[in-house]
Amino acid sequence: MYLYIDILFIDNFCIDFCLLVAAIYTVKGKINFWRVTFTALLGTLLAICYTLFTARYNLPKWIDLCIKYGVALLLPCISIKLKTVKSYVICSVTFVAYMFTLAGFLTALFLKTDFVQGESLTYTIYGLPTGLLLLGGFLFILMICWLIRRIQKKIMDIPNICHCSIQLAEKVVHLEAFVDTGNRVQDADGNFVVFVEKDALKEFVTDIAYTVNSKNTLEIQTVAGKKICSTMKVDMLKLYYKDKQHIHKNVTVAIYEEKLVGEYMAIVSPLCFL
């Protein structure tokens, strides 16, 4: 087996640099190019030394995986200064996720299968020019930055208060709704749930005992503790914002027994606008 150290160095350094920049940009960290360059250089030197070592000595597979992914998780922590441990974890996991994503693209484009009698089928990248690899890393950064900007723009375009209408059969109720970014409650089908004051649904729920005796209930965790809300399905939910309508059909509505704080009678999820 022949190892071309110069090509191995260039490939590893550039790809590490690209993935580190993409991971830092994702967590909204400040990119220090000197620090990222040092980290990419350190990762490249470790990769070359480890490649030369494993070419001469065989390690158990679990040790090999621990070393590779341990280093991969450590590199982002060196390349950026963050305030919390959670941010470091997210940055490291993002880096590894991007590494898998890019490797998946390359394997799909330059795939070669090897099969040795008595061993499992293995997949390797074959015939990949260095220039194309570097171009792929650069384009990968551009794609990640573009996606993140689109997502951020979408999130920033979500209002705090919006007007909405709830329709059940021929009846329609209009009310103001608060867009709660912390509302991640889902129904049994994995869809978002809209919380509405009981008084706002009098046209739909004629039986006052319904909210207490209904079998369709949902347990939620609030600041005041756990609460159990009855639920019902409505035909349509419309949210109005910036001359646009966001329409959702067959939506689960949780009936809130108490009066909501503020000038609104419903709480919706930001997912309604995505």
ChimeraX commands (.cxc) that place a marker at each C-alpha (Angstrom):
marker #1 position 0.00,0.00,0.00 radius 0.5
marker #1 position 1.29,3.47,-0.94 radius 0.5
marker #1 position 0.56,6.57,1.14 radius 0.5
marker #1 position 1.00,9.96,-0.48 radius 0.5
marker #1 position 1.65,12.18,2.53 radius 0.5
marker #1 position 1.34,15.47,0.61 radius 0.5
marker #1 position -2.07,14.58,-0.81 radius 0.5
marker #1 position -3.19,13.15,2.55 radius 0.5
marker #1 position -2.12,16.37,4.25 radius 0.5
marker #1 position -3.86,18.71,1.78 radius 0.5
marker #1 position -7.07,16.69,1.70 radius 0.5
marker #1 position -7.38,16.34,5.48 radius 0.5
marker #1 position -6.43,19.93,6.24 radius 0.5
marker #1 position -8.85,21.50,3.77 radius 0.5
marker #1 position -11.76,19.24,4.66 radius 0.5
marker #1 position -11.22,19.74,8.41 radius 0.5
marker #1 position -11.04,23.49,7.86 radius 0.5
marker #1 position -14.26,23.53,5.82 radius 0.5
marker #1 position -16.20,21.36,8.28 radius 0.5
marker #1 position -15.01,23.38,11.29 radius 0.5
marker #1 position -16.10,26.64,9.67 radius 0.5
marker #1 position -19.49,25.12,8.82 radius 0.5
marker #1 position -19.98,23.80,12.39 radius 0.5
marker #1 position -19.01,27.13,13.99 radius 0.5
marker #1 position -21.29,29.05,11.63 radius 0.5
marker #1 position -24.15,26.71,12.53 radius 0.5
marker #1 position -23.88,27.40,16.28 radius 0.5
marker #1 position -23.53,31.16,15.57 radius 0.5
marker #1 position -20.02,31.25,16.97 radius 0.5
marker #1 position -17.33,33.79,16.13 radius 0.5
marker #1 position -15.00,32.34,13.50 radius 0.5
marker #1 position -11.35,32.94,14.33 radius 0.5
marker #1 position -9.60,31.80,11.16 radius 0.5
marker #1 position -6.20,31.52,12.86 radius 0.5
marker #1 position -7.65,29.28,15.54 radius 0.5
marker #1 position -9.57,27.22,12.98 radius 0.5
marker #1 position -6.41,26.89,10.87 radius 0.5
marker #1 position -4.44,25.68,13.89 radius 0.5
marker #1 position -7.16,23.15,14.77 radius 0.5
marker #1 position -7.37,21.87,11.18 radius 0.5
marker #1 position -3.58,21.54,11.11 radius 0.5
marker #1 position -3.61,19.65,14.41 radius 0.5
marker #1 position -6.33,17.32,13.16 radius 0.5
marker #1 position -4.42,16.70,9.94 radius 0.5
marker #1 position -1.19,15.84,11.75 radius 0.5
marker #1 position -3.06,13.47,14.07 radius 0.5
marker #1 position -4.77,11.84,11.08 radius 0.5
marker #1 position -1.47,11.32,9.24 radius 0.5
marker #1 position 0.29,9.91,12.32 radius 0.5
marker #1 position -2.62,7.61,13.05 radius 0.5
marker #1 position -2.77,6.44,9.43 radius 0.5
marker #1 position 0.94,5.58,9.50 radius 0.5
marker #1 position 0.49,3.84,12.85 radius 0.5
marker #1 position -2.46,1.70,11.71 radius 0.5
marker #1 position -0.62,0.82,8.51 radius 0.5
marker #1 position 1.92,-0.94,10.69 radius 0.5
marker #1 position -0.15,-2.09,13.67 radius 0.5
marker #1 position -3.68,-3.48,13.91 radius 0.5
marker #1 position -5.99,-2.20,16.63 radius 0.5
marker #1 position -9.31,-3.69,17.76 radius 0.5
marker #1 position -12.19,-2.13,15.88 radius 0.5
marker #1 position -13.81,-0.58,18.96 radius 0.5
marker #1 position -10.55,1.13,19.95 radius 0.5
marker #1 position -10.10,2.39,16.40 radius 0.5
marker #1 position -13.60,3.91,16.41 radius 0.5
marker #1 position -13.13,5.48,19.85 radius 0.5
marker #1 position -9.90,7.18,18.77 radius 0.5
marker #1 position -11.27,8.47,15.46 radius 0.5
marker #1 position -14.55,9.85,16.75 radius 0.5
marker #1 position -13.03,11.01,20.03 radius 0.5
marker #1 position -10.63,13.22,18.08 radius 0.5
marker #1 position -13.46,14.33,15.77 radius 0.5
marker #1 position -15.54,15.44,18.77 radius 0.5
marker #1 position -12.57,17.19,20.37 radius 0.5
marker #1 position -11.45,19.30,17.39 radius 0.5
marker #1 position -14.43,21.72,17.37 radius 0.5
marker #1 position -13.88,22.43,21.08 radius 0.5
marker #1 position -10.37,23.66,20.27 radius 0.5
marker #1 position -11.43,25.76,17.28 radius 0.5
marker #1 position -13.90,28.04,19.10 radius 0.5
marker #1 position -14.51,29.70,22.45 radius 0.5
marker #1 position -18.08,29.25,23.70 radius 0.5
marker #1 position -19.83,30.11,26.95 radius 0.5
marker #1 position -21.54,26.84,27.90 radius 0.5
marker #1 position -20.77,23.15,27.81 radius 0.5
marker #1 position -24.02,22.60,25.91 radius 0.5
marker #1 position -22.76,24.86,23.10 radius 0.5
marker #1 position -19.52,22.87,22.86 radius 0.5
marker #1 position -21.49,19.61,22.68 radius 0.5
marker #1 position -23.76,20.97,19.94 radius 0.5
marker #1 position -20.78,22.26,17.95 radius 0.5
marker #1 position -18.95,18.91,18.23 radius 0.5
marker #1 position -22.02,16.87,17.26 radius 0.5
marker #1 position -22.67,19.23,14.34 radius 0.5
marker #1 position -19.09,18.80,13.12 radius 0.5
marker #1 position -19.39,15.00,13.20 radius 0.5
marker #1 position -22.80,15.16,11.50 radius 0.5
marker #1 position -21.38,17.30,8.68 radius 0.5
marker #1 position -18.44,14.91,8.41 radius 0.5
marker #1 position -20.82,11.99,7.89 radius 0.5
marker #1 position -22.91,14.00,5.42 radius 0.5
marker #1 position -19.95,14.98,3.27 radius 0.5
marker #1 position -18.53,11.45,3.43 radius 0.5
marker #1 position -21.93,10.13,2.31 radius 0.5
marker #1 position -21.96,12.44,-0.71 radius 0.5
marker #1 position -18.43,11.43,-1.70 radius 0.5
marker #1 position -19.12,7.73,-1.24 radius 0.5
marker #1 position -22.24,7.98,-3.39 radius 0.5
marker #1 position -20.32,9.73,-6.19 radius 0.5
marker #1 position -17.09,7.73,-6.08 radius 0.5
marker #1 position -18.14,4.31,-4.84 radius 0.5
marker #1 position -16.12,1.15,-5.09 radius 0.5
marker #1 position -17.18,-2.10,-3.40 radius 0.5
marker #1 position -14.71,-4.68,-2.19 radius 0.5
marker #1 position -15.58,-8.20,-1.10 radius 0.5
marker #1 position -13.14,-10.74,0.28 radius 0.5
marker #1 position -14.24,-14.32,0.85 radius 0.5
marker #1 position -15.20,-14.76,4.48 radius 0.5
marker #1 position -15.39,-11.03,5.16 radius 0.5
marker #1 position -18.17,-8.49,4.94 radius 0.5
marker #1 position -18.80,-6.17,2.04 radius 0.5
marker #1 position -16.95,-2.87,2.39 radius 0.5
marker #1 position -17.43,0.46,0.65 radius 0.5
marker #1 position -14.53,2.75,-0.22 radius 0.5
marker #1 position -14.05,6.00,-2.10 radius 0.5
marker #1 position -12.13,5.39,-5.29 radius 0.5
marker #1 position -10.68,7.66,-7.95 radius 0.5
marker #1 position -11.45,10.97,-6.23 radius 0.5
marker #1 position -9.17,13.80,-7.49 radius 0.5
marker #1 position -7.78,16.09,-4.78 radius 0.5
marker #1 position -8.97,19.23,-6.55 radius 0.5
marker #1 position -12.49,17.87,-6.74 radius 0.5
marker #1 position -12.42,16.99,-3.04 radius 0.5
marker #1 position -11.38,20.53,-2.13 radius 0.5
marker #1 position -14.04,21.98,-4.40 radius 0.5
marker #1 position -16.60,19.69,-2.76 radius 0.5
marker #1 position -15.57,20.92,0.70 radius 0.5
marker #1 position -15.87,24.55,-0.38 radius 0.5
marker #1 position -19.28,23.99,-1.97 radius 0.5
marker #1 position -20.37,22.13,1.16 radius 0.5
marker #1 position -19.63,25.24,3.26 radius 0.5
marker #1 position -21.59,27.44,0.86 radius 0.5
marker #1 position -24.54,25.04,0.96 radius 0.5
marker #1 position -24.56,24.91,4.79 radius 0.5
marker #1 position -24.34,28.71,5.09 radius 0.5
marker #1 position -27.15,29.15,2.56 radius 0.5
marker #1 position -29.40,26.67,4.37 radius 0.5
marker #1 position -28.75,28.25,7.76 radius 0.5
marker #1 position -29.49,31.75,6.43 radius 0.5
marker #1 position -32.75,30.50,4.92 radius 0.5
marker #1 position -33.77,28.84,8.19 radius 0.5
marker #1 position -32.83,31.91,10.25 radius 0.5
marker #1 position -34.77,34.17,7.89 radius 0.5
marker #1 position -37.77,31.87,8.19 radius 0.5
marker #1 position -37.56,31.87,11.98 radius 0.5
marker #1 position -37.15,35.67,12.18 radius 0.5
marker #1 position -40.26,36.06,10.06 radius 0.5
marker #1 position -42.39,34.39,12.74 radius 0.5
marker #1 position -44.56,36.91,14.66 radius 0.5
marker #1 position -45.23,37.11,18.39 radius 0.5
marker #1 position -48.95,37.78,18.03 radius 0.5
marker #1 position -51.13,36.90,15.07 radius 0.5
marker #1 position -54.79,36.71,14.14 radius 0.5
marker #1 position -56.23,33.25,13.53 radius 0.5
marker #1 position -59.49,31.52,12.80 radius 0.5
marker #1 position -60.63,28.05,13.82 radius 0.5
marker #1 position -63.26,26.23,11.80 radius 0.5
marker #1 position -65.36,23.25,12.81 radius 0.5
marker #1 position -68.03,22.24,10.29 radius 0.5
marker #1 position -69.85,25.50,9.42 radius 0.5
marker #1 position -68.80,27.37,12.57 radius 0.5
marker #1 position -65.81,29.71,12.61 radius 0.5
marker #1 position -64.18,31.42,15.59 radius 0.5
marker #1 position -61.80,34.39,15.17 radius 0.5
marker #1 position -59.28,35.23,17.87 radius 0.5
marker #1 position -55.80,36.54,18.62 radius 0.5
marker #1 position -53.05,33.99,19.20 radius 0.5
marker #1 position -49.65,34.11,20.87 radius 0.5
marker #1 position -46.81,32.36,19.04 radius 0.5
marker #1 position -44.95,30.48,21.76 radius 0.5
marker #1 position -41.49,29.23,20.77 radius 0.5
marker #1 position -41.59,26.96,23.80 radius 0.5
marker #1 position -44.74,25.20,22.63 radius 0.5
marker #1 position -43.41,21.87,21.40 radius 0.5
marker #1 position -46.40,19.80,22.48 radius 0.5
marker #1 position -47.44,17.19,19.93 radius 0.5
marker #1 position -50.49,15.01,19.56 radius 0.5
marker #1 position -50.50,11.23,19.07 radius 0.5
marker #1 position -49.75,11.70,15.37 radius 0.5
marker #1 position -46.71,13.88,16.03 radius 0.5
marker #1 position -48.40,17.12,14.89 radius 0.5
marker #1 position -48.39,20.44,16.73 radius 0.5
marker #1 position -51.15,21.30,19.21 radius 0.5
marker #1 position -52.98,24.62,19.52 radius 0.5
marker #1 position -54.07,25.73,23.01 radius 0.5
marker #1 position -57.32,27.70,23.17 radius 0.5
marker #1 position -59.26,29.13,26.11 radius 0.5
marker #1 position -62.40,27.22,26.92 radius 0.5
marker #1 position -64.56,30.35,26.66 radius 0.5
marker #1 position -63.36,30.96,23.09 radius 0.5
marker #1 position -64.76,27.59,22.00 radius 0.5
marker #1 position -68.27,27.91,23.39 radius 0.5
marker #1 position -69.69,27.66,19.89 radius 0.5
marker #1 position -67.95,24.32,19.42 radius 0.5
marker #1 position -68.24,22.84,22.90 radius 0.5
marker #1 position -71.80,23.15,24.12 radius 0.5
marker #1 position -71.45,20.70,26.97 radius 0.5
marker #1 position -69.46,22.36,29.78 radius 0.5
marker #1 position -68.71,18.93,31.31 radius 0.5
marker #1 position -66.92,17.94,28.13 radius 0.5
marker #1 position -63.63,19.43,29.25 radius 0.5
marker #1 position -63.68,17.41,32.45 radius 0.5
marker #1 position -65.07,14.08,31.32 radius 0.5
marker #1 position -63.68,13.74,27.81 radius 0.5
marker #1 position -61.50,10.71,27.11 radius 0.5
marker #1 position -59.45,12.77,24.64 radius 0.5
marker #1 position -56.96,14.33,27.02 radius 0.5
marker #1 position -53.41,15.62,26.83 radius 0.5
marker #1 position -50.99,15.99,29.72 radius 0.5
marker #1 position -48.71,19.04,29.54 radius 0.5
marker #1 position -45.95,20.44,31.72 radius 0.5
marker #1 position -46.27,24.13,32.62 radius 0.5
marker #1 position -44.44,26.47,34.99 radius 0.5
marker #1 position -47.19,25.86,37.55 radius 0.5
marker #1 position -46.86,22.09,37.18 radius 0.5
marker #1 position -48.60,19.37,35.20 radius 0.5
marker #1 position -52.00,20.00,33.68 radius 0.5
marker #1 position -54.46,17.80,31.83 radius 0.5
marker #1 position -56.29,19.38,28.91 radius 0.5
marker #1 position -59.10,17.92,26.89 radius 0.5
marker #1 position -58.54,17.89,23.15 radius 0.5
marker #1 position -60.68,18.07,20.07 radius 0.5
marker #1 position -60.07,17.99,16.34 radius 0.5
marker #1 position -61.02,21.03,14.25 radius 0.5
marker #1 position -61.39,21.04,10.50 radius 0.5
marker #1 position -59.18,24.00,9.75 radius 0.5
marker #1 position -56.80,26.48,11.36 radius 0.5
marker #1 position -55.89,29.69,9.54 radius 0.5
marker #1 position -53.19,32.08,10.70 radius 0.5
marker #1 position -52.91,35.56,9.17 radius 0.5
marker #1 position -49.61,37.44,9.05 radius 0.5
marker #1 position -48.19,39.96,6.56 radius 0.5
marker #1 position -51.02,39.47,4.07 radius 0.5
marker #1 position -50.35,35.73,4.06 radius 0.5
marker #1 position -52.51,32.85,5.19 radius 0.5
marker #1 position -51.02,29.74,6.77 radius 0.5
marker #1 position -53.68,27.04,6.49 radius 0.5
marker #1 position -53.64,23.74,8.40 radius 0.5
marker #1 position -56.31,21.07,8.28 radius 0.5
marker #1 position -57.40,18.51,10.88 radius 0.5
marker #1 position -55.63,20.27,13.74 radius 0.5
marker #1 position -55.64,19.16,17.38 radius 0.5
marker #1 position -56.89,21.84,19.78 radius 0.5
marker #1 position -56.24,21.56,23.51 radius 0.5
marker #1 position -58.96,23.23,25.59 radius 0.5
marker #1 position -57.39,25.34,28.32 radius 0.5
marker #1 position -59.62,25.63,31.38 radius 0.5
marker #1 position -58.02,28.78,32.78 radius 0.5
marker #1 position -57.84,32.22,31.22 radius 0.5
marker #1 position -54.60,32.83,29.34 radius 0.5
marker #1 position -52.46,35.77,30.44 radius 0.5
marker #1 position -52.40,38.58,27.88 radius 0.5
marker #1 position -54.64,39.92,25.14 radius 0.5
marker #1 position -54.89,36.60,23.35 radius 0.5
marker #1 position -57.06,33.53,23.69 radius 0.5
marker #1 position -54.88,30.95,21.94 radius 0.5
marker #1 position -51.30,29.72,21.91 radius 0.5
marker #1 position -49.87,28.34,18.69 radius 0.5
marker #1 position -46.56,26.74,17.77 radius 0.5
marker #1 position -43.98,28.42,15.50 radius 0.5
marker #1 position -44.23,25.27,13.37 radius 0.5
marker #1 position -47.51,26.68,12.08 radius 0.5
marker #1 position -45.51,29.19,10.02 radius 0.5
marker #1 position -42.87,26.80,8.62 radius 0.5
marker link #1:1,2 radius 0.2
marker link #1:2,3 radius 0.2
marker link #1:3,4 radius 0.2
marker link #1:4,5 radius 0.2
marker link #1:5,6 radius 0.2
marker link #1:6,7 radius 0.2
marker link #1:7,8 radius 0.2
marker link #1:8,9 radius 0.2
marker link #1:9,10 radius 0.2
marker link #1:10,11 radius 0.2
marker link #1:11,12 radius 0.2
marker link #1:12,13 radius 0.2
marker link #1:13,14 radius 0.2
marker link #1:14,15 radius 0.2
marker link #1:15,16 radius 0.2
marker link #1:16,17 radius 0.2
marker link #1:17,18 radius 0.2
marker link #1:18,19 radius 0.2
marker link #1:19,20 radius 0.2
marker link #1:20,21 radius 0.2
marker link #1:21,22 radius 0.2
marker link #1:22,23 radius 0.2
marker link #1:23,24 radius 0.2
marker link #1:24,25 radius 0.2
marker link #1:25,26 radius 0.2
marker link #1:26,27 radius 0.2
marker link #1:27,28 radius 0.2
marker link #1:28,29 radius 0.2
marker link #1:29,30 radius 0.2
marker link #1:30,31 radius 0.2
marker link #1:31,32 radius 0.2
marker link #1:32,33 radius 0.2
marker link #1:33,34 radius 0.2
marker link #1:34,35 radius 0.2
marker link #1:35,36 radius 0.2
marker link #1:36,37 radius 0.2
marker link #1:37,38 radius 0.2
marker link #1:38,39 radius 0.2
marker link #1:39,40 radius 0.2
marker link #1:40,41 radius 0.2
marker link #1:41,42 radius 0.2
marker link #1:42,43 radius 0.2
marker link #1:43,44 radius 0.2
marker link #1:44,45 radius 0.2
marker link #1:45,46 radius 0.2
marker link #1:46,47 radius 0.2
marker link #1:47,48 radius 0.2
marker link #1:48,49 radius 0.2
marker link #1:49,50 radius 0.2
marker link #1:50,51 radius 0.2
marker link #1:51,52 radius 0.2
marker link #1:52,53 radius 0.2
marker link #1:53,54 radius 0.2
marker link #1:54,55 radius 0.2
marker link #1:55,56 radius 0.2
marker link #1:56,57 radius 0.2
marker link #1:57,58 radius 0.2
marker link #1:58,59 radius 0.2
marker link #1:59,60 radius 0.2
marker link #1:60,61 radius 0.2
marker link #1:61,62 radius 0.2
marker link #1:62,63 radius 0.2
marker link #1:63,64 radius 0.2
marker link #1:64,65 radius 0.2
marker link #1:65,66 radius 0.2
marker link #1:66,67 radius 0.2
marker link #1:67,68 radius 0.2
marker link #1:68,69 radius 0.2
marker link #1:69,70 radius 0.2
marker link #1:70,71 radius 0.2
marker link #1:71,72 radius 0.2
marker link #1:72,73 radius 0.2
marker link #1:73,74 radius 0.2
marker link #1:74,75 radius 0.2
marker link #1:75,76 radius 0.2
marker link #1:76,77 radius 0.2
marker link #1:77,78 radius 0.2
marker link #1:78,79 radius 0.2
marker link #1:79,80 radius 0.2
marker link #1:80,81 radius 0.2
marker link #1:81,82 radius 0.2
marker link #1:82,83 radius 0.2
marker link #1:83,84 radius 0.2
marker link #1:84,85 radius 0.2
marker link #1:85,86 radius 0.2
marker link #1:86,87 radius 0.2
marker link #1:87,88 radius 0.2
marker link #1:88,89 radius 0.2
marker link #1:89,90 radius 0.2
marker link #1:90,91 radius 0.2
marker link #1:91,92 radius 0.2
marker link #1:92,93 radius 0.2
marker link #1:93,94 radius 0.2
marker link #1:94,95 radius 0.2
marker link #1:95,96 radius 0.2
marker link #1:96,97 radius 0.2
marker link #1:97,98 radius 0.2
marker link #1:98,99 radius 0.2
marker link #1:99,100 radius 0.2
marker link #1:100,101 radius 0.2
marker link #1:101,102 radius 0.2
marker link #1:102,103 radius 0.2
marker link #1:103,104 radius 0.2
marker link #1:104,105 radius 0.2
marker link #1:105,106 radius 0.2
marker link #1:106,107 radius 0.2
marker link #1:107,108 radius 0.2
marker link #1:108,109 radius 0.2
marker link #1:109,110 radius 0.2
marker link #1:110,111 radius 0.2
marker link #1:111,112 radius 0.2
marker link #1:112,113 radius 0.2
marker link #1:113,114 radius 0.2
marker link #1:114,115 radius 0.2
marker link #1:115,116 radius 0.2
marker link #1:116,117 radius 0.2
marker link #1:117,118 radius 0.2
marker link #1:118,119 radius 0.2
marker link #1:119,120 radius 0.2
marker link #1:120,121 radius 0.2
marker link #1:121,122 radius 0.2
marker link #1:122,123 radius 0.2
marker link #1:123,124 radius 0.2
marker link #1:124,125 radius 0.2
marker link #1:125,126 radius 0.2
marker link #1:126,127 radius 0.2
marker link #1:127,128 radius 0.2
marker link #1:128,129 radius 0.2
marker link #1:129,130 radius 0.2
marker link #1:130,131 radius 0.2
marker link #1:131,132 radius 0.2
marker link #1:132,133 radius 0.2
marker link #1:133,134 radius 0.2
marker link #1:134,135 radius 0.2
marker link #1:135,136 radius 0.2
marker link #1:136,137 radius 0.2
marker link #1:137,138 radius 0.2
marker link #1:138,139 radius 0.2
marker link #1:139,140 radius 0.2
marker link #1:140,141 radius 0.2
marker link #1:141,142 radius 0.2
marker link #1:142,143 radius 0.2
marker link #1:143,144 radius 0.2
marker link #1:144,145 radius 0.2
marker link #1:145,146 radius 0.2
marker link #1:146,147 radius 0.2
marker link #1:147,148 radius 0.2
marker link #1:148,149 radius 0.2
marker link #1:149,150 radius 0.2
marker link #1:150,151 radius 0.2
marker link #1:151,152 radius 0.2
marker link #1:152,153 radius 0.2
marker link #1:153,154 radius 0.2
marker link #1:154,155 radius 0.2
marker link #1:155,156 radius 0.2
marker link #1:156,157 radius 0.2
marker link #1:157,158 radius 0.2
marker link #1:158,159 radius 0.2
marker link #1:159,160 radius 0.2
marker link #1:160,161 radius 0.2
marker link #1:161,162 radius 0.2
marker link #1:162,163 radius 0.2
marker link #1:163,164 radius 0.2
marker link #1:164,165 radius 0.2
marker link #1:165,166 radius 0.2
marker link #1:166,167 radius 0.2
marker link #1:167,168 radius 0.2
marker link #1:168,169 radius 0.2
marker link #1:169,170 radius 0.2
marker link #1:170,171 radius 0.2
marker link #1:171,172 radius 0.2
marker link #1:172,173 radius 0.2
marker link #1:173,174 radius 0.2
marker link #1:174,175 radius 0.2
marker link #1:175,176 radius 0.2
marker link #1:176,177 radius 0.2
marker link #1:177,178 radius 0.2
marker link #1:178,179 radius 0.2
marker link #1:179,180 radius 0.2
marker link #1:180,181 radius 0.2
marker link #1:181,182 radius 0.2
marker link #1:182,183 radius 0.2
marker link #1:183,184 radius 0.2
marker link #1:184,185 radius 0.2
marker link #1:185,186 radius 0.2
marker link #1:186,187 radius 0.2
marker link #1:187,188 radius 0.2
marker link #1:188,189 radius 0.2
marker link #1:189,190 radius 0.2
marker link #1:190,191 radius 0.2
marker link #1:191,192 radius 0.2
marker link #1:192,193 radius 0.2
marker link #1:193,194 radius 0.2
marker link #1:194,195 radius 0.2
marker link #1:195,196 radius 0.2
marker link #1:196,197 radius 0.2
marker link #1:197,198 radius 0.2
marker link #1:198,199 radius 0.2
marker link #1:199,200 radius 0.2
marker link #1:200,201 radius 0.2
marker link #1:201,202 radius 0.2
marker link #1:202,203 radius 0.2
marker link #1:203,204 radius 0.2
marker link #1:204,205 radius 0.2
marker link #1:205,206 radius 0.2
marker link #1:206,207 radius 0.2
marker link #1:207,208 radius 0.2
marker link #1:208,209 radius 0.2
marker link #1:209,210 radius 0.2
marker link #1:210,211 radius 0.2
marker link #1:211,212 radius 0.2
marker link #1:212,213 radius 0.2
marker link #1:213,214 radius 0.2
marker link #1:214,215 radius 0.2
marker link #1:215,216 radius 0.2
marker link #1:216,217 radius 0.2
marker link #1:217,218 radius 0.2
marker link #1:218,219 radius 0.2
marker link #1:219,220 radius 0.2
marker link #1:220,221 radius 0.2
marker link #1:221,222 radius 0.2
marker link #1:222,223 radius 0.2
marker link #1:223,224 radius 0.2
marker link #1:224,225 radius 0.2
marker link #1:225,226 radius 0.2
marker link #1:226,227 radius 0.2
marker link #1:227,228 radius 0.2
marker link #1:228,229 radius 0.2
marker link #1:229,230 radius 0.2
marker link #1:230,231 radius 0.2
marker link #1:231,232 radius 0.2
marker link #1:232,233 radius 0.2
marker link #1:233,234 radius 0.2
marker link #1:234,235 radius 0.2
marker link #1:235,236 radius 0.2
marker link #1:236,237 radius 0.2
marker link #1:237,238 radius 0.2
marker link #1:238,239 radius 0.2
marker link #1:239,240 radius 0.2
marker link #1:240,241 radius 0.2
marker link #1:241,242 radius 0.2
marker link #1:242,243 radius 0.2
marker link #1:243,244 radius 0.2
marker link #1:244,245 radius 0.2
marker link #1:245,246 radius 0.2
marker link #1:246,247 radius 0.2
marker link #1:247,248 radius 0.2
marker link #1:248,249 radius 0.2
marker link #1:249,250 radius 0.2
marker link #1:250,251 radius 0.2
marker link #1:251,252 radius 0.2
marker link #1:252,253 radius 0.2
marker link #1:253,254 radius 0.2
marker link #1:254,255 radius 0.2
marker link #1:255,256 radius 0.2
marker link #1:256,257 radius 0.2
marker link #1:257,258 radius 0.2
marker link #1:258,259 radius 0.2
marker link #1:259,260 radius 0.2
marker link #1:260,261 radius 0.2
marker link #1:261,262 radius 0.2
marker link #1:262,263 radius 0.2
marker link #1:263,264 radius 0.2
marker link #1:264,265 radius 0.2
marker link #1:265,266 radius 0.2
marker link #1:266,267 radius 0.2
marker link #1:267,268 radius 0.2
marker link #1:268,269 radius 0.2
marker link #1:269,270 radius 0.2
marker link #1:270,271 radius 0.2
marker link #1:271,272 radius 0.2
marker link #1:272,273 radius 0.2
marker link #1:273,274 radius 0.2
view
